[in-house]
Every structure is written in structure tokens, then in C-alpha cells.
């Protein structure tokens, strides 16, 4: 596969992915664009919702109202007539639709996990390659401001979840200007209302759900995202999947062990064989203290097939230059880069024996005191 799918990551995250041969798969509720999991609430939805509430109010009007007492339930008058709720225009409603869409978000969280990857980042058959201009945003947003790593995965050698047409691995994202909506009756079904469902209706809404899970606003088009979508019914801890537990933030801050944590965090992960890692690209600003733990792993026999690339800032254009390298070359270049940054920021101290520099001195955001 000349263009494997790319996972941009922080260096510490990439180290764990390569070390454990597994990568987290994300709840739809935890995606970076929250709009994609919130379907459009239309006037049809609002009118149907208002009509339902009015029918409930009418049915309840005049019914005996009961209250709980220490002696048991007792009558307490009758339910008042609440009258007809007015028809509201959706464009005039502010901050209400999340309450209506909660059942959809709950359904998506319980049903799916997602691994987001990027298409056509690098041709691994070439020793030299120039990045796309838009990939600068990917390095900045998802790879720790160019200090991280890009892992190139061959989906043909790993479990890809739900397969789209022709058994093709991955679902390319559809970028649209308009938000999509779900059928009105689907909300009734999620809320437990008795709705007769035909096979045709069920197939239609299944298609809508898959479309919703792979649709984003057009402003995200630069990502060229492809998703591996996993059905939670098949995510039992097994050969290809794992459930990773961790302590909650409070216990982590207090160094409490995980067996004492009452609010443990759970992360779903998909496992992959080392053969699935086609290549690894080190970001141009990746400091040497992040590089060495990763190159140590990549020297292991399980990754002897993996192609390694270092990257540098193009001298004339807004691009990165990718160059095929060895672990030794990458360490030399990134050590030199770390020292240049440390020297430029005054984080390098000269001594009679040469110079001293903390290993973290080349990181962004580190400015040592004078």
C-alpha cells in the first residue's frame, strides 16, 4: 500500500502505540468537532415534539394526582389543564436542541467507536517527498505543534471494523455545508414510544446513522479523514480488542493505585500486528528526549520492515520535506535541532568543558530562568 492511512500523534502517545501495538478508538461523543454527532433539529422535529407534549398534557388533564406520605399514597387533587404549548420556531430557539438530541448522542456512544486516520500523507515507496500544504494543520493540531510523530498504518493488515462497499477498509468522511437530520420517528423510537417499524424504515435509518457518523462540516475538508468504525457489540476484550483501565484525575493527582479508585476510566483500543506499521515520520520539531524512546522500539526485530522518515521545514514553500532515514540519522538530526532551539532561547549553558543542556530544553513552551 503506497499511501497507508496516517495517525498523527503526540510523541508520548506514539511511543505507547508502537510499544503495545494498540491504539485507542474513540467514542463519537469525544470527537474534536461536536457538531457531527448532533443532527439538525428541524421545524418538523419541533412541531412533532410540541404536538406530542400537547397530547400528553390533554390526556393527563383531570387525572387524580397522588402524593407519597408516611402512610402510603394519598389523593392530592387533580392534574390541572396546562393548555396548548405554542408552536416555536426553531431559528428562535437558543440552547434547547442538545436536550432533544441527547437520546441520539447516547445511542451513538453505546453503539460505535471510531479510529480517525488521514489519507494520502506520504508515498512510502519514495525516499523523498514533499508534504501537502494543508498537512501543516494536521501536524500543528494533532501532533503537538510539529513535536510529535505520524504513524502510517496499512488497514489491510489490521481489524477495520464495519466494512463499507466492496469490502473497502475505512469510511471516507463526507464534507457538507448543511447539517443532516434524522427521521422524526427515530426520536420516538429512541425515547421508547411505540412506533411500528418496517424493514424498509430500519434499513433507511441504519443508512442515516452511518452517514451521520461519517459527515463533517466542509471547513474540515483539509483533513482528508477516513474512519475505521467499530460496532460496540463486537468490542469484547479479545484477540483484536482491549479495554484499558486507568485511575480518575483525582486519584492520579494523589498517586492512588487503580485498585483503590472508585471512578476508574475506561478506554477501548484496537490491537494490530507490527506488520501493520508501514512507516513512521518524526515531526521536524520532535525533541531528542522524545525521539530516543521511539527509535529504541523501532530498532526491535518486529519493526525491521517499517520505513522511517525524518522531516524538515521547506526552505521556500509552506511545506515539510520528508526524507527516508535510519534511527541513527534521525537521532543525529533531532539532537542538533534540539540544541539549536535551546541555544536560540538561551536554554543552553556554556561551561569550561563545553555546554550543558537539560534534555527538555528544546521543547516548545520551555523558557529557563536567567
C-alpha positions in Angstrom: 0.0 0.0 0.0 1.8 3.1 -1.2 -0.3 5.5 0.8 -1.1 3.9 4.2 -3.5 5.7 6.5 -1.9 8.2 8.8 -2.3 8.6 12.6 -0.9 11.9 13.8 0.0 11.8 17.5 2.0 13.3 20.3 5.4 11.6 20.8 4.4 10.0 24.1 1.2 8.7 22.5 3.1 7.3 19.5 5.6 5.6 21.8 2.7 3.7 23.6 1.0 2.8 20.3 4.2 1.3 18.9 5.2 -0.3 22.2 1.8 -2.0 22.9 0.7 -2.5 19.2 -2.6 -0.9 20.0 -4.4 2.4 19.5 -7.3 4.0 21.3 -10.6 4.1 19.5 -12.9 7.0 20.4 -16.5 7.5 21.4 -18.4 9.6 18.8 -19.1 11.9 21.8 -15.4 12.7 22.1 -14.6 13.8 18.5 -13.0 17.2 18.0 -16.0 18.5 16.0 -19.0 18.2 18.3 -21.5 19.2 15.6 -21.0 16.0 13.6 -22.8 14.0 16.3 -25.6 16.5 16.7 -28.1 16.0 13.9 -30.1 19.0 12.6 -33.2 19.8 14.6 -35.7 21.0 12.1 -39.1 22.7 12.3 -40.7 19.3 11.5 -39.0 17.8 14.6 -40.1 20.7 16.8 -43.7 20.6 15.6 -43.9 16.9 16.2 -42.4 17.3 19.7 -44.8 20.1 20.6 -47.8 18.0 19.3 -46.7 15.0 21.4 -46.4 17.2 24.6 -49.8 18.7 23.9 -51.4 15.3 23.6 -49.8 14.1 26.8 -51.0 17.3 28.6 -54.5 16.7 27.4 -54.5 13.0 28.5 -53.2 14.0 31.9 -55.7 16.8 32.5 -58.2 16.0 35.2 -56.4 12.8 36.3 -56.2 12.0 40.0 -52.9 13.2 41.5 -51.3 11.1 44.2 -48.6 12.1 46.7 -46.4 9.9 48.8 -46.8 10.0 52.6 -45.5 8.0 55.5 -48.9 6.3 55.5 -48.7 5.4 51.8 -50.0 7.1 48.6 -52.8 9.6 49.2 -55.0 11.6 46.7 -54.0 15.2 46.3 -56.4 16.8 43.9 -56.4 16.6 40.1 -53.9 17.4 37.4 -54.5 20.8 36.0 -55.2 21.6 32.4 -51.9 23.0 31.1 -53.4 24.2 27.9 -51.7 24.1 24.5 -48.0 24.8 24.2 -47.3 27.3 21.5 -45.5 26.4 18.3 -41.9 27.6 18.5 -39.8 28.5 15.5 -36.5 26.5 15.6 -34.5 29.5 14.4 -35.6 31.4 17.5 -34.7 28.6 20.0 -31.4 29.0 21.7 -29.7 26.2 23.6 -32.5 23.7 23.6 -31.6 21.2 20.9 -28.9 19.4 22.9 -31.7 18.2 25.3 -33.6 16.8 22.3 -30.6 15.2 20.7 -29.4 13.6 24.0 -31.1 10.3 23.0 -29.2 10.3 19.7 -25.9 11.0 21.4 -26.5 8.3 23.9 -27.3 5.8 21.1 -24.1 6.7 19.2 -21.9 6.4 22.3 -23.3 3.0 23.1 -23.1 1.7 19.5 -19.8 2.9 18.0 -16.1 3.6 18.5 -14.0 5.4 15.9 -10.4 5.5 14.8 -9.7 8.6 12.7 -7.0 8.5 10.1 -5.7 10.6 7.3 -5.4 9.7 3.6 -2.5 10.4 1.2 0.1 11.9 3.6 3.2 10.2 2.1 4.1 7.8 -0.7 6.2 5.3 1.3 7.7 4.0 -1.9 9.7 7.2 -2.3 12.8 8.2 -0.4 12.0 11.9 -0.7 8.5 13.5 -0.6 7.1 17.0 -0.1 4.0 17.3 2.2 0.8 18.9 1.2 0.3 22.5 2.5 -2.8 21.5 4.4 -0.9 18.9 6.3 0.8 21.6 8.3 -2.5 22.0 10.1 -2.5 18.3 10.9 1.0 18.4 12.4 0.0 21.6 14.4 -3.4 20.3 15.7 -2.8 16.6 16.3 1.0 16.1 16.6 1.9 18.5 19.4 2.8 21.5 17.2 5.2 19.6 15.0 6.8 18.0 18.0 5.0 14.7 17.6 5.0 11.7 15.2 3.0 10.4 12.3 2.4 6.6 12.2 1.4 5.1 8.8 -0.9 2.1 9.2 -1.8 -0.4 6.5 -5.5 -1.1 7.1 -5.3 -4.3 5.1 -3.2 -5.8 8.0 -5.5 -4.9 10.9 -9.1 -5.2 12.1 -11.0 -2.4 10.4 -14.5 -2.8 11.9 -17.6 -2.2 9.8 -16.7 -2.6 6.2 -18.3 -0.2 3.6 -19.0 -1.1 0.0 -16.8 -3.7 -1.8 -15.1 -4.6 1.5 -13.0 -1.4 1.2 -11.3 -0.6 4.6 -12.4 2.7 6.1 -15.2 5.2 5.5 -14.1 8.4 3.8 -15.6 11.4 5.5 -18.2 13.4 3.6 -17.7 17.1 4.0 -21.0 19.1 3.6 -22.2 22.6 4.1 -25.6 21.6 5.5 -26.1 19.5 8.7 -28.0 16.3 8.1 -31.1 15.3 10.1 -32.6 12.0 11.3 -36.2 10.9 10.7 -38.8 12.2 13.3 -40.0 8.7 14.1 -36.4 7.7 15.1 -36.5 10.1 18.0 -39.8 8.5 19.1 -38.2 5.1 18.9 -35.2 6.1 21.0 -37.5 7.5 23.6 -39.3 4.3 23.9 -42.5 5.3 22.2 -44.4 2.5 20.5 -43.5 3.1 16.8 -44.3 0.4 14.2 -41.0 -0.2 12.3 -40.9 -1.8 8.9 -37.8 -3.5 7.5 -37.6 -0.6 5.0 -37.6 2.0 7.7 -35.0 0.1 9.7 -32.7 -0.1 6.7 -33.2 3.6 6.0 -32.3 4.8 9.5 -29.3 2.4 9.6 -28.0 4.2 6.5 -28.8 7.6 8.0 -26.8 6.7 11.2 -23.7 5.5 9.2 -24.0 8.8 7.1 -24.2 10.8 10.3 -21.1 9.1 11.8 -19.1 10.0 8.7 -20.2 13.5 7.9 -18.5 16.7 9.0 -18.7 20.4 8.1 -17.0 21.4 4.9 -14.5 23.6 6.9 -12.8 20.3 8.0 -12.1 19.2 4.4 -8.3 19.8 4.7 -8.1 16.7 7.0 -8.9 14.2 4.2 -10.2 11.9 7.0 -11.0 8.3 6.8 -12.6 6.5 9.7 -12.4 2.9 10.8 -15.8 2.4 12.5 -16.3 -0.3 15.1 -19.6 -1.7 16.4 -19.5 -1.9 20.2 -21.3 -5.3 20.1 -18.1 -6.8 18.7 -15.6 -4.9 21.0 -15.4 -7.5 23.7 -11.9 -7.8 25.1 -10.5 -10.4 22.7 -7.7 -11.0 20.3 -8.2 -7.8 18.4 -9.6 -5.5 21.1 -8.8 -4.5 24.6 -10.3 -2.4 27.4 -7.7 -0.3 29.1 -8.4 1.0 32.6 -6.8 4.0 34.3 -7.3 6.0 37.5 -9.5 9.1 37.6 -7.9 12.5 37.5 -8.3 12.9 41.3 -6.6 9.6 42.1 -3.9 10.2 39.6 -3.1 13.6 41.2 -2.9 11.8 44.6 -0.9 8.8 43.3 -3.7 6.4 44.4 -3.4 2.9 42.9 -6.0 1.9 40.4 -7.5 -0.8 42.7 -8.4 1.9 45.2 -10.0 4.2 42.5 -13.8 4.2 42.6 -14.2 6.1 39.4 -11.9 4.3 37.0 -11.6 5.5 33.4 -12.1 3.0 30.6 -10.6 3.3 27.1 -11.4 1.0 24.2 -8.4 0.0 22.0 -7.9 -2.0 18.8 -4.8 -4.1 18.6 -2.8 -4.5 15.4 0.2 -6.6 14.4 3.6 -4.9 14.0 3.3 -5.6 10.2 0.5 -3.0 10.0 3.0 -0.2 10.8 4.3 0.7 7.3 6.2 3.8 8.2 6.9 6.4 10.9 7.5 10.1 10.3 9.2 12.2 13.0 8.0 15.8 13.2 10.6 18.5 12.5 10.4 19.9 16.0 10.4 16.5 17.8 13.0 16.9 20.6 15.7 14.3 21.2 14.2 13.2 24.5 11.1 12.2 22.7 12.9 10.7 19.7 15.2 8.2 21.6 12.5 6.1 23.3 10.7 5.7 20.0 13.8 4.8 17.9 14.6 2.3 20.6 11.3 0.5 19.9 11.7 0.8 16.2 15.1 -1.0 16.3 13.3 -4.1 17.5 13.0 -7.0 15.1 9.2 -6.7 14.9 9.7 -3.3 13.2 12.5 -4.2 10.8 10.2 -3.8 7.9 9.0 -0.3 9.0 10.3 2.6 6.9 11.5 5.7 8.9 11.4 9.3 7.7 12.6 12.5 9.3 11.1 15.8 8.3 12.3 19.3 7.9 10.8 22.7 7.1 10.9 23.5 3.4 13.2 26.4 2.6 11.0 28.1 0.0 7.4 26.9 0.5 4.8 26.3 3.2 5.6 22.5 3.2 7.5 19.9 5.0 10.2 17.8 3.3 10.2 14.1 4.2 13.4 12.1 3.9 14.0 8.4 4.3 16.4 7.9 7.2 17.7 5.4 9.8 17.3 5.6 13.5 20.8 6.8 13.9 20.4 9.6 11.3 17.1 10.7 12.9 18.7 10.9 16.4 21.6 13.0 15.0 19.4 15.5 13.2 16.9 15.8 16.1 19.6 16.2 18.6 21.1 19.0 16.5 17.6 20.6 16.2 17.1 20.4 20.0 20.4 22.1 20.6 19.6 24.9 18.1 16.3 25.6 19.8 17.9 25.6 23.2 20.7 27.9 22.0 18.3 30.3 20.4 16.2 30.6 23.5 19.2 30.8 25.9 18.4 27.4 27.4 21.9 26.2 26.8 24.6 26.9 29.4 28.2 27.0 28.3 30.8 25.7 30.7 34.6 25.2 30.7 34.0 21.6 29.5 31.7 22.6 26.7 28.0 23.2 27.4 25.1 21.8 29.5 21.5 21.5 28.4 18.5 19.9 30.1 17.0 17.2 27.9 13.7 19.1 27.8 15.4 22.4 26.9 14.3 22.2 23.2 10.6 21.8 23.9 8.1 24.5 23.0 6.9 26.4 26.0 10.1 25.8 27.9 12.0 29.0 28.8 14.6 28.6 31.6 15.1 31.3 34.1 18.1 33.6 33.7 
